[in-house]
C-alpha cells in the first residue's frame, strides 16, 4: 500500500512539474509573442491613414457645383464636426465597447465562435470598429485566414499609434454606405441633402444601419428593412444610455425625406466647364509639386451659374434638331474669369469639349486681329481701298489666290476699313495683309496668343489658320479690355484637404497688347456689323439680329463652309459662339447657318437683362465725327448714308462730302438752305 501511495505521489509531482513547465512555456510564448508583436509594430511604424478623397468644385459664390472622384466618392469630415448622434449610433450598433478594448473584443470573438459552431457555419461577425477600419483602409473583403491575420496586425498597429477618436473618425470617413458613397459626409449629402454635421437623431440612426449591408439596409433599396434596423439602433442607444425614451419615441415618429434624386441632378452642373477646371487645376498643382490625384481639394471656380443657365437655355432654344454641334464660352472683361462654358450639346453623349479642344478655321472672325496690325501701320477706319474682284499672286509669283465674298459679289467702288469690317469684305482683308505684311500680322497673332504660321499665304487674312473658340474669345476679351492682356481662367482658389489655401488667383501684372486707342477703334468698327447703313451690295453681317438688341454690342462673325462663329462683347462680358459638325460636314441648311447668331444674342440679352446699357469708354485722343459712308468725308445733310465714326484726332477728315446725289429730287429742297448751298458751291 505504501509503495502504491508513493508511486501515485511521484506521478502527481511529475504531472505538476510538467503542467508548471507547460504553463511557464505558454506564458513565456505569449509574452515573447506580445513583445515580438510590439517590436514588429514599432518597426513597421504607424500605418498611413491616407485615403482617396473627392475634389469639390464651387462656383464664384461658394455654391457646390460638382465634384471629381476616381474610384470612390468620399469627403473628409472631422469627428467633432459630425453630428454626435451619428457617432453614438455607429458605436451602439457596431462596437459598444469600442472605447474600452484595445482593438479586439475577446468576449465578442468567443460569442461569435460559439454561435458559428452551433450553426455549423459563419453566422456572426466579431470585428471591432478598429478591425473594420483596418480592412477598409488596407485589405480586401475576402474571407481567408491570411486576410484575418493581416487585419489583426493592422488593427493592433492602429490602436498603438492612434487615439480612439482618430480611429472612429477614420472609420466614419471610409466605410461604405451604398450607392457609391464612401464615408458619412458623402452618404449624408446623398441620402438627405445635408452635411453629416446637421443630421438629426432619426437620420443618424438610419445612416448608421447601412454599412452592415448596404444592399439590404439602404432606405433607397429597401425602406422596410432599413426602418427596422433604424429602430434596432434607437433601442440599443436607449439601452446604452445614449438617448432618453422620449428622444427615441420622437425619432421613431420622424418622417425622413430623402434627397438622393436632387443630389444626382446637382452633379450635372456645367460638366464641360468642370473638365476645363480639372485640367487647369492639374497644371497649377503640378507647378507647385503637388498631385491633383491625391484628392481632397476644394476648388473655387469662376462659374456664374446665372450665366451658365442662360447659355444652356439659349442653346436648347435655338439649336436645330440635327447633329449640328455648338460651343459657347463667356468671359468677364475686367478679370478674364470664365463665367459660362458649354462644350457641346450633350455631355452624356459626347464629353469632347468643342470650346477648348477643337481647333477650326475661324474665317472672318480673325479680321479684327489683322486690322489691329493695320491700325498700327497707319490705317484708320477711313482708309479706303479698291475692293473689286482681284487675283493675288504669292510664293514669288508661282501661285495665285482669288478670294470670294460670301454672296459672290464685289463692290464697284472703293470701301473704307470701317465698312469692310461691317460687311466682312474679303478683298479688303487680303489687300490689307499685302500692305501691312505677313510679319506684322504674325506678330499680332503672337501677341494675342493665337496660332500662326511661318508660311506666307494670302488666305490667312480670311482665317485659314485653325484656332480654338476659347483662345479667340480670349483675344477678343483683350480688345474689350481696352487692349490690356486678359488671360482666361476658371479657378479662383485651391484648398487642400487640411483646409490650407495652396493657390489663390492674383491679378497678373498689366501687359498691354494693343494701345487703348487702337482697341477702341476696333470696338467702334465692330459695332458696325449691326448697322444697316453699311449695307450696300452686301448687308452688315449682324443686321439680322439688330431687332433683338437692347444693348450696345461690338462683335465680328466668321463663316467657312463648315463653321459659323460669332464673338462679341459689351464693356463687361465677352462671349464666343461656334457652330459646326464634328466631321467638318458642309453647312448648307439655313437653319444651321442662323443658329450661331440666335444663340449669341439670346445669351447676351439674358445676362444683360435689367442692367443699364453700357457705353464703351472713349479714350483720350479719339473723337467721333459724322462721316459720309461712301466717301469718308465729313457728312453734310444732303449725304444719304451717314454714320458716327470714331477716329484719332489727327485723322479727322477736313473735306466735306460732295455727291451728285445732292441733286436727287428728294434733296432739291436743300438748295433753299443758304448754308448748305454755299457749302456745296465753295467746296
KAJOSUL-V138287 format. One record per residue. RES is the residue in one letter. PHI is phi as a letter, one per 40 degrees, with the letter a starting at -180 (NA if undefined). Layout:
RES&PHI ; RES&PHI
This chain:
X&NA ; X&c ; X&c ; X&c ; X&c ; X&c ; X&c ; X&c ; X&c ; X&c ; X&c ; X&c ; X&c ; X&c ; X&c ; X&c ; X&c ; X&c ; X&c ; X&c ; X&c ; X&c ; X&c ; X&c ; X&c ; X&c ; X&c ; X&c ; X&c ; X&c ; X&c ; X&c ; X&c ; X&c ; X&c ; X&c ; X&c ; X&c ; X&c ; X&d ; X&c ; X&c ; X&c ; X&c ; X&g ; X&c ; X&c ; X&c ; X&b ; X&c ; X&b ; X&c ; X&b ; X&c ; X&c ; X&b ; X&b ; X&b ; X&c ; X&c ; X&b ; X&g ; X&c ; X&c ; X&b ; X&i ; X&a ; X&b ; X&b ; X&c ; X&b ; X&b ; X&c ; X&a ; X&b ; X&c ; X&b ; X&c ; X&d ; X&c ; X&c ; X&c ; X&d ; X&c ; X&c ; X&c ; X&c ; X&c ; X&c ; X&c ; X&c ; X&c ; X&c ; X&c ; X&a ; X&c ; X&b ; X&d ; X&c ; X&b ; X&c ; X&b ; X&h ; X&b ; X&b ; X&c ; X&c ; X&c ; X&c ; X&c ; X&c ; X&c ; X&c ; X&c ; X&c ; X&c ; X&c ; X&c ; X&c ; X&g ; X&a ; X&c ; X&b ; X&a ; X&c ; X&b ; X&c ; X&c ; X&c ; X&c ; X&c ; X&c ; X&c ; X&d ; X&c ; X&c ; X&c ; X&b ; X&b ; X&c ; X&b ; X&c ; X&c ; X&b ; X&c ; X&c ; X&c ; X&c ; X&c ; X&c ; X&c ; X&c ; X&c ; X&c ; X&c ; X&c ; X&c ; X&c ; X&c ; X&c ; X&c ; X&b ; X&c ; X&c ; X&c ; X&c ; X&c ; X&c ; X&c ; X&c ; X&d ; X&c ; X&c ; X&b ; X&c ; X&c ; X&b ; X&g ; X&f ; X&g ; X&c ; X&b ; X&g ; X&c ; X&c ; X&c ; X&c ; X&c ; X&c ; X&c ; X&c ; X&b ; X&g ; X&a ; X&c ; X&c ; X&c ; X&b ; X&c ; X&c ; X&d ; X&c ; X&c ; X&c ; X&c ; X&c ; X&c ; X&c ; X&c ; X&c ; X&d ; X&d ; X&a ; X&d ; X&c ; X&c ; X&b ; X&c ; X&c ; X&c ; X&c ; X&a ; X&c ; X&c ; X&c ; X&c ; X&c ; X&c ; X&c ; X&d ; X&c ; X&c ; X&c ; X&c ; X&c ; X&c ; X&c ; X&c ; X&c ; X&c ; X&g ; X&c ; X&b ; X&c ; X&c ; X&c ; X&c ; X&c ; X&c ; X&c ; X&c ; X&c ; X&c ; X&c ; X&c ; X&c ; X&b ; X&c ; X&b ; X&c ; X&c ; X&c ; X&c ; X&c ; X&c ; X&c ; X&c ; X&c ; X&c ; X&f ; X&c ; X&c ; X&c ; X&c ; X&c ; X&c ; X&d ; X&c ; X&c ; X&c ; X&c ; X&d ; X&c ; X&c ; X&c ; X&c ; X&c ; X&b ; X&f ; X&b ; X&b ; X&c ; X&c ; X&c ; X&g ; X&g ; X&c ; X&b ; X&b ; X&c ; X&b ; X&c ; X&c ; X&b ; X&c ; X&c ; X&c ; X&c ; X&c ; X&c ; X&c ; X&c ; X&c ; X&c ; X&c ; X&c ; X&c ; X&b ; X&c ; X&c ; X&c ; X&b ; X&c ; X&d ; X&b ; X&a ; X&a ; X&a ; X&a ; X&b ; X&b ; X&c ; X&c ; X&c ; X&b ; X&g ; X&c ; X&c ; X&c ; X&a ; X&a ; X&b ; X&b ; X&i ; X&c ; X&a ; X&c ; X&c ; X&c ; X&a ; X&c ; X&c ; X&c ; X&c ; X&c ; X&b ; X&c ; X&c ; X&b ; X&b ; X&c ; X&c ; X&g ; X&c ; X&c ; X&c ; X&d ; X&d ; X&c ; X&c ; X&c ; X&c ; X&c ; X&c ; X&c ; X&c ; X&c ; X&h ; X&c ; X&b ; X&d ; X&b ; X&c ; X&c ; X&b ; X&c ; X&b ; X&c ; X&d ; X&a ; X&b ; X&b ; X&b ; X&a ; X&f ; X&f ; X&g ; X&c ; X&b ; X&b ; X&a ; X&b ; X&c ; X&b ; X&c ; X&d ; X&c ; X&g ; X&b ; X&b ; X&c ; X&c ; X&a ; X&c ; X&b ; X&c ; X&c ; X&d ; X&c ; X&c ; X&c ; X&c ; X&b ; X&f ; X&c ; X&c ; X&c ; X&d ; X&c ; X&c ; X&c ; X&c ; X&d ; X&d ; X&c ; X&c ; X&h ; X&c ; X&c ; X&c ; X&c ; X&c ; X&c ; X&c ; X&c ; X&c ; X&d ; X&c ; X&f ; X&b ; X&c ; X&a ; X&b ; X&c ; X&c ; X&c ; X&b ; X&d ; X&c ; X&c ; X&c ; X&b ; X&g ; X&c ; X&c ; X&c ; X&a ; X&c ; X&c ; X&c ; X&c ; X&c ; X&c ; X&c ; X&c ; X&c ; X&c ; X&c ; X&c ; X&c ; X&c ; X&g ; X&g ; X&c ; X&d ; X&b ; X&b ; X&c ; X&a ; X&b ; X&b ; X&c ; X&a ; X&b ; X&b ; X&c ; X&c ; X&c ; X&g ; X&c ; X&c ; X&b ; X&a ; X&b ; X&c ; X&b ; X&c ; X&c ; X&c ; X&c ; X&b ; X&c ; X&c ; X&a ; X&c ; X&d ; X&c ; X&c ; X&c ; X&c ; X&c ; X&c ; X&d ; X&c ; X&c ; X&c ; X&c ; X&c ; X&c ; X&b ; X&b ; X&c ; X&c ; X&c ; X&c ; X&b ; X&c ; X&a ; X&c ; X&d ; X&c ; X&b ; X&c ; X&c ; X&b ; X&d ; X&c ; X&c ; X&c ; X&b ; X&b ; X&c ; X&b ; X&b ; X&a ; X&a ; X&c ; X&a ; X&b ; X&b ; X&c ; X&b ; X&a ; X&b ; X&b ; X&a ; X&b ; X&a ; X&a ; X&b ; X&c ; X&b ; X&b ; X&b ; X&b ; X&b ; X&b ; X&b ; X&b ; X&i ; X&b ; X&d ; X&c ; X&g ; X&d ; X&c ; X&c ; X&b ; X&c ; X&d ; X&c ; X&c ; X&c ; X&c ; X&d ; X&d ; X&c ; X&c ; X&c ; X&c ; X&c ; X&c ; X&c ; X&c ; X&c ; X&c ; X&c ; X&b ; X&c ; X&g ; X&b ; X&c ; X&c ; X&b ; X&c ; X&c ; X&c ; X&c ; X&c ; X&d ; X&g ; X&b ; X&b ; X&c ; X&b ; X&c ; X&b ; X&c ; X&d ; X&c ; X&b ; X&g ; X&c ; X&d ; X&c ; X&b ; X&d ; X&c ; X&c ; X&c ; X&b ; X&b ; X&a ; X&c ; X&b ; X&c ; X&a ; X&c ; X&d ; X&c ; X&b ; X&c ; X&c ; X&b ; X&c ; X&b ; X&c ; X&b ; X&a ; X&c ; X&c ; X&d ; X&c ; X&c ; X&d ; X&c ; X&b ; X&d ; X&c ; X&c ; X&c ; X&c ; X&c ; X&d ; X&c ; X&c ; X&c ; X&c ; X&c ; X&c ; X&c ; X&c ; X&b
